[in-house]
């Protein structure tokens, strides 16, 4: 990859990271609002609020994982290892990197890892 391609990839990853950050902050704020109501809710409301708060926190964990994946991709980019499978060392297909720019594994290795838990 040439410098321009690397620059575009980096900008794309940074933009994705910022979008995830905004999502996480919004979900965190919504979760806090559910717990900061001034009046005492009845038991059904309290149960519903607890469920929704847990759901939001779980969604946020998914988003945090995506941020960790993006950060790892940025680190690989800086080290010159971006687009190289962390398992077999072969190039990851450009199409896969286009669809999932923070991929660590080629499709064959990812399939094996999911199938066999390597």
MIVEXBA-234667 format. One record per atom (N, C-alpha, C, CB): residue number from 1; residue in three letters; atom name; z, y, x. Coordinates in Angstrom, 2 decimals, always signed. Glycine has a CB too. Layout:
<atoms>
<NUM "ALA" "CA" <Z Y X>> ...
</atoms>
This chain:
<atoms>
<1 "UNK" "N" <+0.00 -1.19 +0.84>> <1 "UNK" "CA" <+0.00 +0.00 +0.00>> <1 "UNK" "C" <+0.00 +1.25 +0.88>> <1 "UNK" "CB" <+1.22 +0.00 -0.96>> <2 "UNK" "N" <-0.76 +2.23 +0.44>> <2 "UNK" "CA" <-0.79 +3.46 +1.22>> <2 "UNK" "C" <+0.33 +4.40 +0.76>> <2 "UNK" "CB" <-2.17 +4.15 +1.10>> <3 "UNK" "N" <+0.47 +5.51 +1.47>> <3 "UNK" "CA" <+1.57 +6.45 +1.19>> <3 "UNK" "C" <+1.52 +7.00 -0.23>> <3 "UNK" "CB" <+1.53 +7.61 +2.18>> <4 "UNK" "N" <+0.32 +7.30 -0.72>> <4 "UNK" "CA" <+0.20 +7.83 -2.08>> <4 "UNK" "C" <+0.66 +6.82 -3.12>> <4 "UNK" "CB" <-1.24 +8.25 -2.35>> <5 "UNK" "N" <+0.28 +5.56 -2.95>> <5 "UNK" "CA" <+0.71 +4.51 -3.88>> <5 "UNK" "C" <+2.23 +4.37 -3.86>> <5 "UNK" "CB" <+0.05 +3.15 -3.54>> <6 "UNK" "N" <+2.80 +4.38 -2.67>> <6 "UNK" "CA" <+4.26 +4.26 -2.54>> <6 "UNK" "C" <+4.96 +5.45 -3.20>> <6 "UNK" "CB" <+4.66 +4.16 -1.06>> <7 "UNK" "N" <+4.38 +6.63 -3.03>> <7 "UNK" "CA" <+4.97 +7.83 -3.64>> <7 "UNK" "C" <+4.95 +7.73 -5.16>> <7 "UNK" "CB" <+4.23 +9.10 -3.18>> <8 "UNK" "N" <+3.83 +7.28 -5.72>> <8 "UNK" "CA" <+3.71 +7.12 -7.17>> <8 "UNK" "C" <+4.71 +6.08 -7.68>> <8 "UNK" "CB" <+2.27 +6.70 -7.55>> <9 "UNK" "N" <+4.84 +4.98 -6.96>> <9 "UNK" "CA" <+5.78 +3.93 -7.35>> <9 "UNK" "C" <+7.21 +4.48 -7.33>> <9 "UNK" "CB" <+5.66 +2.70 -6.41>> <10 "UNK" "N" <+7.55 +5.19 -6.27>> <10 "UNK" "CA" <+8.90 +5.75 -6.16>> <10 "UNK" "C" <+9.17 +6.72 -7.30>> <10 "UNK" "CB" <+9.08 +6.46 -4.81>> <11 "UNK" "N" <+8.24 +7.59 -7.59>> <11 "UNK" "CA" <+8.41 +8.55 -8.69>> <11 "UNK" "C" <+8.58 +7.83 -10.02>> <11 "UNK" "CB" <+7.23 +9.51 -8.75>> <12 "UNK" "N" <+7.81 +6.78 -10.22>> <12 "UNK" "CA" <+7.90 +5.99 -11.45>> <12 "UNK" "C" <+9.27 +5.33 -11.58>> <12 "UNK" "CB" <+6.79 +4.93 -11.48>> <13 "UNK" "N" <+9.74 +4.74 -10.50>> <13 "UNK" "CA" <+11.06 +4.10 -10.51>> <13 "UNK" "C" <+12.17 +5.13 -10.76>> <13 "UNK" "CB" <+11.32 +3.36 -9.19>> <14 "UNK" "N" <+12.06 +6.29 -10.13>> <14 "UNK" "CA" <+13.07 +7.33 -10.33>> <14 "UNK" "C" <+13.06 +7.84 -11.78>> <14 "UNK" "CB" <+12.83 +8.50 -9.36>> <15 "UNK" "N" <+11.88 +7.94 -12.36>> <15 "UNK" "CA" <+11.78 +8.36 -13.76>> <15 "UNK" "C" <+12.41 +7.31 -14.67>> <15 "UNK" "CB" <+10.30 +8.59 -14.15>> <16 "UNK" "N" <+12.12 +6.02 -14.40>> <16 "UNK" "CA" <+12.72 +4.94 -15.19>> <16 "UNK" "C" <+14.24 +4.99 -15.08>> <16 "UNK" "CB" <+12.19 +3.57 -14.73>> <17 "UNK" "N" <+14.72 +5.23 -13.87>> <17 "UNK" "CA" <+16.17 +5.29 -13.64>> <17 "UNK" "C" <+16.80 +6.41 -14.46>> <17 "UNK" "CB" <+16.48 +5.48 -12.14>> <18 "UNK" "N" <+16.15 +7.57 -14.46>> <18 "UNK" "CA" <+16.66 +8.72 -15.21>> <18 "UNK" "C" <+16.67 +8.42 -16.71>> <18 "UNK" "CB" <+15.81 +9.98 -14.92>> <19 "UNK" "N" <+15.63 +7.77 -17.22>> <19 "UNK" "CA" <+15.57 +7.42 -18.64>> <19 "UNK" "C" <+16.70 +6.47 -19.01>> <19 "UNK" "CB" <+14.21 +6.78 -18.98>> <20 "UNK" "N" <+16.96 +5.49 -18.16>> <20 "UNK" "CA" <+18.05 +4.54 -18.43>> <20 "UNK" "C" <+19.39 +5.27 -18.41>> <20 "UNK" "CB" <+18.04 +3.39 -17.39>> <21 "UNK" "N" <+19.54 +6.19 -17.46>> <21 "UNK" "CA" <+20.79 +6.95 -17.35>> <21 "UNK" "C" <+21.05 +7.74 -18.63>> <21 "UNK" "CB" <+20.74 +7.90 -16.14>> <22 "UNK" "N" <+20.02 +8.38 -19.17>> <22 "UNK" "CA" <+20.16 +9.15 -20.41>> <22 "UNK" "C" <+20.56 +8.22 -21.56>> <22 "UNK" "CB" <+18.84 +9.89 -20.74>> <23 "UNK" "N" <+19.94 +7.04 -21.64>> <23 "UNK" "CA" <+20.29 +6.06 -22.67>> <23 "UNK" "C" <+21.75 +5.64 -22.56>> <23 "UNK" "CB" <+19.37 +4.83 -22.58>> <24 "UNK" "N" <+22.17 +5.31 -21.35>> <24 "UNK" "CA" <+23.54 +4.85 -21.12>> <24 "UNK" "C" <+24.53 +5.94 -21.50>> <24 "UNK" "CB" <+23.74 +4.43 -19.65>> <25 "UNK" "N" <+24.26 +7.17 -21.11>> <25 "UNK" "CA" <+25.16 +8.28 -21.44>> <25 "UNK" "C" <+25.25 +8.48 -22.94>> <25 "UNK" "CB" <+24.69 +9.57 -20.76>> <26 "UNK" "N" <+24.12 +8.36 -23.63>> <26 "UNK" "CA" <+24.13 +8.50 -25.09>> <26 "UNK" "C" <+24.93 +7.41 -25.76>> <26 "UNK" "CB" <+22.72 +8.50 -25.62>> <27 "UNK" "N" <+24.78 +6.19 -25.31>> <27 "UNK" "CA" <+25.53 +5.07 -25.88>> <27 "UNK" "C" <+27.01 +5.19 -25.58>> <27 "UNK" "CB" <+24.99 +3.74 -25.36>> <28 "UNK" "N" <+27.34 +5.67 -24.39>> <28 "UNK" "CA" <+28.75 +5.86 -24.04>> <28 "UNK" "C" <+29.38 +6.92 -24.94>> <28 "UNK" "CB" <+28.89 +6.27 -22.55>> <29 "UNK" "N" <+28.65 +8.01 -25.16>> <29 "UNK" "CA" <+29.17 +9.08 -26.02>> <29 "UNK" "C" <+29.35 +8.57 -27.45>> <29 "UNK" "CB" <+28.22 +10.29 -26.02>> <30 "UNK" "N" <+28.40 +7.77 -27.94>> <30 "UNK" "CA" <+28.52 +7.22 -29.29>> <30 "UNK" "C" <+29.73 +6.29 -29.39>> <30 "UNK" "CB" <+27.24 +6.47 -29.69>> <31 "UNK" "N" <+29.96 +5.51 -28.36>> <31 "UNK" "CA" <+31.10 +4.59 -28.34>> <31 "UNK" "C" <+32.42 +5.36 -28.36>> <31 "UNK" "CB" <+31.03 +3.69 -27.10>> <32 "UNK" "N" <+32.49 +6.42 -27.58>> <32 "UNK" "CA" <+33.71 +7.25 -27.56>> <32 "UNK" "C" <+33.96 +7.90 -28.91>> <32 "UNK" "CB" <+33.60 +8.33 -26.48>> <33 "UNK" "N" <+32.90 +8.37 -29.56>> <33 "UNK" "CA" <+33.06 +9.02 -30.86>> <33 "UNK" "C" <+33.64 +8.07 -31.89>> <33 "UNK" "CB" <+31.72 +9.56 -31.35>> <34 "UNK" "N" <+33.29 +6.80 -31.81>> <34 "UNK" "CA" <+33.81 +5.82 -32.76>> <34 "UNK" "C" <+35.31 +5.65 -32.61>> <34 "UNK" "CB" <+33.12 +4.47 -32.58>> <35 "UNK" "N" <+35.82 +5.84 -31.42>> <35 "UNK" "CA" <+37.25 +5.66 -31.19>> <35 "UNK" "C" <+38.04 +6.94 -31.29>> <35 "UNK" "CB" <+37.47 +5.06 -29.85>> <36 "UNK" "N" <+37.37 +8.08 -31.41>> <36 "UNK" "CA" <+38.06 +9.36 -31.40>> <36 "UNK" "C" <+38.18 +10.01 -32.77>> <36 "UNK" "CB" <+37.35 +10.30 -30.47>> <37 "UNK" "N" <+38.04 +9.22 -33.82>> <37 "UNK" "CA" <+38.17 +9.80 -35.14>> <37 "UNK" "C" <+39.62 +10.18 -35.39>> <37 "UNK" "CB" <+37.67 +8.82 -36.23>> <38 "UNK" "N" <+39.82 +11.36 -35.96>> <38 "UNK" "CA" <+41.17 +11.89 -36.13>> <38 "UNK" "C" <+42.00 +11.20 -37.19>> <38 "UNK" "CB" <+41.09 +13.32 -36.46>> <39 "UNK" "N" <+41.36 +10.65 -38.20>> <39 "UNK" "CA" <+42.12 +10.00 -39.27>> <39 "UNK" "C" <+42.25 +8.51 -39.01>> <39 "UNK" "CB" <+41.46 +10.24 -40.63>> <40 "UNK" "N" <+43.18 +7.89 -39.68>> <40 "UNK" "CA" <+43.39 +6.46 -39.50>> <40 "UNK" "C" <+42.45 +5.71 -40.46>> <40 "UNK" "CB" <+44.88 +6.08 -39.77>> <41 "UNK" "N" <+41.53 +4.95 -39.92>> <41 "UNK" "CA" <+40.60 +4.21 -40.79>> <41 "UNK" "C" <+41.30 +3.01 -41.42>> <41 "UNK" "CB" <+39.37 +3.76 -39.99>> <42 "UNK" "N" <+40.76 +2.57 -42.55>> <42 "UNK" "CA" <+41.32 +1.35 -43.13>> <42 "UNK" "C" <+40.89 +0.17 -42.27>> <42 "UNK" "CB" <+40.85 +1.16 -44.60>> <43 "UNK" "N" <+41.40 -0.99 -42.56>> <43 "UNK" "CA" <+41.18 -2.18 -41.74>> <43 "UNK" "C" <+39.68 -2.52 -41.63>> <43 "UNK" "CB" <+41.94 -3.38 -42.33>> <44 "UNK" "N" <+38.94 -2.41 -42.71>> <44 "UNK" "CA" <+37.51 -2.72 -42.68>> <44 "UNK" "C" <+36.77 -1.73 -41.77>> <44 "UNK" "CB" <+36.91 -2.68 -44.10>> <45 "UNK" "N" <+37.11 -0.44 -41.88>> <45 "UNK" "CA" <+36.47 +0.56 -41.02>> <45 "UNK" "C" <+36.81 +0.31 -39.56>> <45 "UNK" "CB" <+36.91 +1.98 -41.42>> <46 "UNK" "N" <+38.08 -0.02 -39.29>> <46 "UNK" "CA" <+38.50 -0.27 -37.91>> <46 "UNK" "C" <+37.75 -1.47 -37.34>> <46 "UNK" "CB" <+40.03 -0.52 -37.85>> <47 "UNK" "N" <+37.59 -2.51 -38.14>> <47 "UNK" "CA" <+36.88 -3.71 -37.70>> <47 "UNK" "C" <+35.42 -3.38 -37.44>> <47 "UNK" "CB" <+37.00 -4.84 -38.74>> <48 "UNK" "N" <+34.81 -2.63 -38.34>> <48 "UNK" "CA" <+33.40 -2.24 -38.18>> <48 "UNK" "C" <+33.22 -1.38 -36.94>> <48 "UNK" "CB" <+32.92 -1.48 -39.42>> <49 "UNK" "N" <+34.13 -0.42 -36.72>> <49 "UNK" "CA" <+34.05 +0.44 -35.55>> <49 "UNK" "C" <+34.19 -0.37 -34.26>> <49 "UNK" "CB" <+35.13 +1.52 -35.61>> <50 "UNK" "N" <+35.12 -1.32 -34.25>> <50 "UNK" "CA" <+35.32 -2.16 -33.06>> <50 "UNK" "C" <+34.06 -2.97 -32.76>> <50 "UNK" "CB" <+36.53 -3.09 -33.25>> <51 "UNK" "N" <+33.45 -3.52 -33.82>> <51 "UNK" "CA" <+32.22 -4.29 -33.64>> <51 "UNK" "C" <+31.11 -3.42 -33.06>> <51 "UNK" "CB" <+31.77 -4.90 -34.98>> <52 "UNK" "N" <+30.92 -2.24 -33.65>> <52 "UNK" "CA" <+29.86 -1.35 -33.18>> <52 "UNK" "C" <+30.12 -0.85 -31.76>> <52 "UNK" "CB" <+29.72 -0.17 -34.14>> <53 "UNK" "N" <+31.37 -0.59 -31.45>> <53 "UNK" "CA" <+31.70 -0.16 -30.08>> <53 "UNK" "C" <+31.38 -1.27 -29.09>> <53 "UNK" "CB" <+33.20 +0.24 -29.97>> <54 "UNK" "N" <+31.75 -2.50 -29.42>> <54 "UNK" "CA" <+31.46 -3.64 -28.55>> <54 "UNK" "C" <+29.96 -3.81 -28.38>> <54 "UNK" "CB" <+32.09 -4.93 -29.11>> <55 "UNK" "N" <+29.21 -3.67 -29.46>> <55 "UNK" "CA" <+27.76 -3.78 -29.40>> <55 "UNK" "C" <+27.18 -2.72 -28.46>> <55 "UNK" "CB" <+27.15 -3.65 -30.79>> <56 "UNK" "N" <+27.64 -1.48 -28.60>> <56 "UNK" "CA" <+27.15 -0.40 -27.74>> <56 "UNK" "C" <+27.50 -0.64 -26.28>> <56 "UNK" "CB" <+27.72 +0.93 -28.19>> <57 "UNK" "N" <+28.71 -1.14 -26.03>> <57 "UNK" "CA" <+29.10 -1.40 -24.64>> <57 "UNK" "C" <+28.26 -2.52 -24.04>> <57 "UNK" "CB" <+30.59 -1.77 -24.57>> <58 "UNK" "N" <+27.94 -3.55 -24.83>> <58 "UNK" "CA" <+27.08 -4.62 -24.34>> <58 "UNK" "C" <+25.68 -4.11 -24.05>> <58 "UNK" "CB" <+27.03 -5.77 -25.34>> <59 "UNK" "N" <+25.16 -3.28 -24.93>> <59 "UNK" "CA" <+23.85 -2.70 -24.68>> <59 "UNK" "C" <+23.88 -1.87 -23.40>> <59 "UNK" "CB" <+23.40 -1.82 -25.88>> <60 "UNK" "N" <+24.96 -1.15 -23.20>> <60 "UNK" "CA" <+25.07 -0.36 -21.99>> <60 "UNK" "C" <+25.09 -1.25 -20.75>> <60 "UNK" "CB" <+26.33 +0.49 -22.03>> <61 "UNK" "N" <+25.71 -2.42 -20.82>> <61 "UNK" "CA" <+25.74 -3.32 -19.67>> <61 "UNK" "C" <+24.32 -3.77 -19.34>> <61 "UNK" "CB" <+26.65 -4.54 -19.95>> <62 "UNK" "N" <+23.52 -4.02 -20.36>> <62 "UNK" "CA" <+22.13 -4.38 -20.13>> <62 "UNK" "C" <+21.41 -3.24 -19.42>> <62 "UNK" "CB" <+21.43 -4.71 -21.47>> <63 "UNK" "N" <+21.67 -2.03 -19.84>> <63 "UNK" "CA" <+21.05 -0.87 -19.21>> <63 "UNK" "C" <+21.56 -0.69 -17.78>> <63 "UNK" "CB" <+21.31 +0.39 -20.04>> <64 "UNK" "N" <+22.85 -0.96 -17.57>> <64 "UNK" "CA" <+23.39 -0.87 -16.20>> <64 "UNK" "C" <+22.70 -1.89 -15.29>> <64 "UNK" "CB" <+24.94 -1.11 -16.20>> <65 "UNK" "N" <+22.44 -3.08 -15.81>> <65 "UNK" "CA" <+21.74 -4.09 -15.01>> <65 "UNK" "C" <+20.34 -3.61 -14.66>> <65 "UNK" "CB" <+21.68 -5.44 -15.77>> <66 "UNK" "N" <+19.68 -2.98 -15.62>> <66 "UNK" "CA" <+18.35 -2.45 -15.34>> <66 "UNK" "C" <+18.42 -1.38 -14.25>> <66 "UNK" "CB" <+17.72 -1.87 -16.63>> <67 "UNK" "N" <+19.45 -0.54 -14.28>> <67 "UNK" "CA" <+19.61 +0.47 -13.23>> <67 "UNK" "C" <+19.83 -0.19 -11.87>> <67 "UNK" "CB" <+20.79 +1.40 -13.56>> <68 "UNK" "N" <+20.64 -1.24 -11.84>> <68 "UNK" "CA" <+20.85 -1.94 -10.57>> <68 "UNK" "C" <+19.53 -2.53 -10.05>> <68 "UNK" "CB" <+21.91 -3.07 -10.74>> <69 "UNK" "N" <+18.72 -3.07 -10.98>> <69 "UNK" "CA" <+17.42 -3.62 -10.59>> <69 "UNK" "C" <+16.50 -2.53 -10.03>> <69 "UNK" "CB" <+16.75 -4.31 -11.79>> <70 "UNK" "N" <+16.51 -1.37 -10.69>> <70 "UNK" "CA" <+15.68 -0.25 -10.23>> <70 "UNK" "C" <+16.16 +0.23 -8.86>> <70 "UNK" "CB" <+15.72 +0.92 -11.25>> <71 "UNK" "N" <+17.48 +0.35 -8.69>> <71 "UNK" "CA" <+18.03 +0.77 -7.39>> <71 "UNK" "C" <+17.65 -0.21 -6.28>> <71 "UNK" "CB" <+19.56 +0.90 -7.47>> <72 "UNK" "N" <+17.69 -1.50 -6.61>> <72 "UNK" "CA" <+17.31 -2.52 -5.62>> <72 "UNK" "C" <+15.82 -2.39 -5.27>> <72 "UNK" "CB" <+17.61 -3.94 -6.15>> <73 "UNK" "N" <+14.99 -2.09 -6.26>> <73 "UNK" "CA" <+13.56 -1.90 -6.00>> <73 "UNK" "C" <+13.34 -0.68 -5.11>> <73 "UNK" "CB" <+12.78 -1.74 -7.33>> <74 "UNK" "N" <+14.09 +0.39 -5.36>> <74 "UNK" "CA" <+13.98 +1.59 -4.52>> <74 "UNK" "C" <+14.39 +1.27 -3.08>> <74 "UNK" "CB" <+14.86 +2.73 -5.08>> <75 "UNK" "N" <+15.42 +0.45 -2.91>> <75 "UNK" "CA" <+15.86 +0.05 -1.57>> <75 "UNK" "C" <+14.77 -0.79 -0.88>> <75 "UNK" "CB" <+17.19 -0.74 -1.64>> <76 "UNK" "N" <+14.17 -1.72 -1.63>> <76 "UNK" "CA" <+13.08 -2.53 -1.04>> <76 "UNK" "C" <+11.89 -1.64 -0.66>> <76 "UNK" "CB" <+12.63 -3.63 -2.03>> <77 "UNK" "N" <+11.64 -0.64 -1.48>> <77 "UNK" "CA" <+10.55 +0.29 -1.20>> <77 "UNK" "C" <+10.82 +1.02 +0.12>> <77 "UNK" "CB" <+10.39 +1.31 -2.36>> <78 "UNK" "N" <+12.05 +1.48 +0.30>> <78 "UNK" "CA" <+12.44 +2.20 +1.52>> <78 "UNK" "C" <+12.37 +1.29 +2.75>> <78 "UNK" "CB" <+13.85 +2.77 +1.37>> <79 "UNK" "N" <+12.63 +0.00 +2.56>> <79 "UNK" "CA" <+12.64 -0.95 +3.68>> <79 "UNK" "C" <+11.27 -1.58 +3.94>> <79 "UNK" "CB" <+13.64 -2.05 +3.41>> <80 "UNK" "N" <+10.29 -1.20 +3.12>> <80 "UNK" "CA" <+8.94 -1.76 +3.29>> <80 "UNK" "C" <+8.81 -3.17 +2.75>> <80 "UNK" "CB" <+8.57 -1.76 +4.74>> <81 "UNK" "N" <+9.70 -3.57 +1.86>> <81 "UNK" "CA" <+9.68 -4.93 +1.31>> <81 "UNK" "C" <+9.30 -4.95 -0.17>> <81 "UNK" "CB" <+11.04 -5.58 +1.49>> <82 "UNK" "N" <+8.88 -3.81 -0.69>> <82 "UNK" "CA" <+8.53 -3.72 -2.10>> <82 "UNK" "C" <+7.28 -4.55 -2.39>> <82 "UNK" "CB" <+8.31 -2.25 -2.51>> <83 "UNK" "N" <+7.33 -5.32 -3.48>> <83 "UNK" "CA" <+6.18 -6.13 -3.88>> <83 "UNK" "C" <+6.10 -7.46 -3.17>> <83 "UNK" "CB" <+4.94 -5.38 -3.64>> <84 "UNK" "N" <+7.14 -7.80 -2.40>> <84 "UNK" "CA" <+7.20 -9.09 -1.70>> <84 "UNK" "C" <+8.28 -9.93 -2.35>> <84 "UNK" "CB" <+7.49 -8.89 -0.16>> <85 "UNK" "N" <+7.94 -11.16 -2.71>> <85 "UNK" "CA" <+8.87 -12.05 -3.39>> <85 "UNK" "C" <+10.08 -12.34 -2.50>> <85 "UNK" "CB" <+8.18 -13.37 -3.77>> <86 "UNK" "N" <+11.27 -12.14 -3.04>> <86 "UNK" "CA" <+12.51 -12.37 -2.30>> <86 "UNK" "C" <+12.78 -13.85 -2.07>> <86 "UNK" "CB" <+13.69 -11.75 -3.04>> <87 "UNK" "N" <+12.04 -14.72 -2.76>> <87 "UNK" "CA" <+12.27 -16.16 -2.62>> <87 "UNK" "C" <+11.27 -16.80 -1.65>> <87 "UNK" "CB" <+12.18 -16.83 -3.99>> <88 "UNK" "N" <+9.98 -16.56 -1.89>> <88 "UNK" "CA" <+8.97 -17.24 -1.07>> <88 "UNK" "C" <+8.33 -16.34 -0.01>> <88 "UNK" "CB" <+7.89 -17.80 -1.96>> <89 "UNK" "N" <+8.52 -15.03 -0.13>> <89 "UNK" "CA" <+7.96 -14.11 +0.85>> <89 "UNK" "C" <+6.51 -13.74 +0.63>> <89 "UNK" "CB" <+8.11 -14.68 +2.19>> <90 "UNK" "N" <+5.90 -14.26 -0.42>> <90 "UNK" "CA" <+4.50 -13.93 -0.74>> <90 "UNK" "C" <+4.46 -12.62 -1.53>> <90 "UNK" "CB" <+3.83 -15.09 -1.55>> <91 "UNK" "N" <+3.27 -12.03 -1.57>> <91 "UNK" "CA" <+3.09 -10.81 -2.37>> <91 "UNK" "C" <+3.23 -11.14 -3.85>> <91 "UNK" "CB" <+1.71 -10.17 -2.09>> <92 "UNK" "N" <+3.90 -10.24 -4.57>> <92 "UNK" "CA" <+3.99 -10.35 -6.02>> <92 "UNK" "C" <+2.72 -9.73 -6.58>> <92 "UNK" "CB" <+5.30 -9.64 -6.58>> <93 "UNK" "N" <+2.15 -10.35 -7.59>> <93 "UNK" "CA" <+0.87 -9.85 -8.13>> <93 "UNK" "C" <+1.00 -8.40 -8.58>> <93 "UNK" "CB" <+0.41 -10.74 -9.30>> <94 "UNK" "N" <-0.03 -7.61 -8.30>> <94 "UNK" "CA" <+0.00 -6.21 -8.73>> <94 "UNK" "C" <+0.21 -6.05 -10.23>> <94 "UNK" "CB" <-1.29 -5.52 -8.33>> <95 "UNK" "N" <-0.34 -6.97 -11.02>> <95 "UNK" "CA" <-0.17 -6.90 -12.48>> <95 "UNK" "C" <+1.30 -7.07 -12.86>> <95 "UNK" "CB" <-1.03 -7.99 -13.17>> <96 "UNK" "N" <+1.99 -7.99 -12.21>> <96 "UNK" "CA" <+3.43 -8.19 -12.49>> <96 "UNK" "C" <+4.22 -6.94 -12.10>> <96 "UNK" "CB" <+3.97 -9.44 -11.73>> <97 "UNK" "N" <+3.87 -6.36 -10.96>> <97 "UNK" "CA" <+4.58 -5.17 -10.50>> <97 "UNK" "C" <+4.28 -3.98 -11.40>> <97 "UNK" "CB" <+4.20 -4.84 -9.05>> <98 "UNK" "N" <+3.11 -3.98 -11.99>> <98 "UNK" "CA" <+2.76 -2.91 -12.92>> <98 "UNK" "C" <+3.58 -3.03 -14.20>> <98 "UNK" "CB" <+1.25 -2.95 -13.23>> <99 "UNK" "N" <+3.72 -4.25 -14.70>> <99 "UNK" "CA" <+4.46 -4.48 -15.94>> <99 "UNK" "C" <+5.96 -4.34 -15.72>> <99 "UNK" "CB" <+4.14 -5.87 -16.50>> <100 "UNK" "N" <+6.44 -4.86 -14.61>> <100 "UNK" "CA" <+7.87 -4.85 -14.30>> <100 "UNK" "C" <+8.04 -4.38 -12.85>> <100 "UNK" "CB" <+8.52 -6.28 -14.51>> <101 "UNK" "N" <+8.03 -3.06 -12.62>> <101 "UNK" "CA" <+7.98 -2.53 -11.26>> <101 "UNK" "C" <+9.22 -2.81 -10.42>> <101 "UNK" "CB" <+7.77 -1.08 -11.31>> <102 "UNK" "N" <+10.25 -3.39 -11.00>> <102 "UNK" "CA" <+11.44 -3.72 -10.21>> <102 "UNK" "C" <+11.58 -5.22 -10.01>> <102 "UNK" "CB" <+12.70 -3.17 -10.88>> <103 "UNK" "N" <+10.47 -5.96 -10.18>> <103 "UNK" "CA" <+10.49 -7.41 -9.99>> <103 "UNK" "C" <+10.86 -7.77 -8.55>> <103 "UNK" "CB" <+9.12 -8.02 -10.35>> <104 "UNK" "N" <+11.69 -8.78 -8.43>> <104 "UNK" "CA" <+12.08 -9.27 -7.10>> <104 "UNK" "C" <+11.35 -10.55 -6.74>> <104 "UNK" "CB" <+13.58 -9.51 -7.04>> <105 "UNK" "N" <+10.81 -11.22 -7.76>> <105 "UNK" "CA" <+10.20 -12.54 -7.54>> <105 "UNK" "C" <+8.79 -12.59 -8.12>> <105 "UNK" "CB" <+11.07 -13.63 -8.17>> <106 "UNK" "N" <+7.94 -13.37 -7.47>> <106 "UNK" "CA" <+6.63 -13.66 -8.05>> <106 "UNK" "C" <+6.86 -14.50 -9.30>> <106 "UNK" "CB" <+5.68 -14.39 -7.02>> <107 "UNK" "N" <+5.86 -14.63 -10.12>> <107 "UNK" "CA" <+6.03 -15.33 -11.39>> <107 "UNK" "C" <+6.39 -16.81 -11.19>> <107 "UNK" "CB" <+4.77 -15.21 -12.21>> <108 "UNK" "N" <+5.81 -17.46 -10.18>> <108 "UNK" "CA" <+6.12 -18.87 -9.94>> <108 "UNK" "C" <+7.57 -19.06 -9.54>> <108 "UNK" "CB" <+5.19 -19.45 -8.85>> <109 "UNK" "N" <+8.07 -18.24 -8.63>> <109 "UNK" "CA" <+9.46 -18.36 -8.19>> <109 "UNK" "C" <+10.42 -17.99 -9.32>> <109 "UNK" "CB" <+9.73 -17.46 -6.96>> <110 "UNK" "N" <+10.09 -16.97 -10.09>> <110 "UNK" "CA" <+10.94 -16.57 -11.21>> <110 "UNK" "C" <+11.04 -17.70 -12.23>> <110 "UNK" "CB" <+10.40 -15.28 -11.89>> <111 "UNK" "N" <+9.91 -18.37 -12.49>> <111 "UNK" "CA" <+9.90 -19.51 -13.42>> <111 "UNK" "C" <+10.79 -20.63 -12.87>> <111 "UNK" "CB" <+8.45 -20.03 -13.64>> <112 "UNK" "N" <+10.65 -20.93 -11.59>> <112 "UNK" "CA" <+11.47 -21.99 -10.98>> <112 "UNK" "C" <+12.96 -21.62 -11.03>> <112 "UNK" "CB" <+11.03 -22.23 -9.53>> <113 "UNK" "N" <+13.28 -20.39 -10.73>> <113 "UNK" "CA" <+14.67 -19.95 -10.75>> <113 "UNK" "C" <+15.26 -20.08 -12.14>> <113 "UNK" "CB" <+14.79 -18.49 -10.26>> <114 "UNK" "N" <+14.51 -19.68 -13.14>> <114 "UNK" "CA" <+15.00 -19.79 -14.52>> <114 "UNK" "C" <+15.11 -21.24 -14.96>> <114 "UNK" "CB" <+14.08 -19.03 -15.47>> <115 "UNK" "N" <+14.17 -22.06 -14.51>> <115 "UNK" "CA" <+14.16 -23.47 -14.91>> <115 "UNK" "C" <+15.23 -24.28 -14.19>> <115 "UNK" "CB" <+12.79 -24.07 -14.64>> <116 "UNK" "N" <+15.38 -24.05 -12.89>> <116 "UNK" "CA" <+16.27 -24.89 -12.08>> <116 "UNK" "C" <+17.54 -24.16 -11.62>> <116 "UNK" "CB" <+15.52 -25.39 -10.88>> <117 "UNK" "N" <+17.64 -22.88 -11.87>> <117 "UNK" "CA" <+18.84 -22.13 -11.49>> <117 "UNK" "C" <+19.02 -21.98 -9.99>> <117 "UNK" "CB" <+20.04 -22.79 -12.06>> <118 "UNK" "N" <+17.95 -21.84 -9.25>> <118 "UNK" "CA" <+18.04 -21.72 -7.79>> <118 "UNK" "C" <+18.58 -20.40 -7.38>> <118 "UNK" "CB" <+16.70 -21.93 -7.15>> 
</atoms>
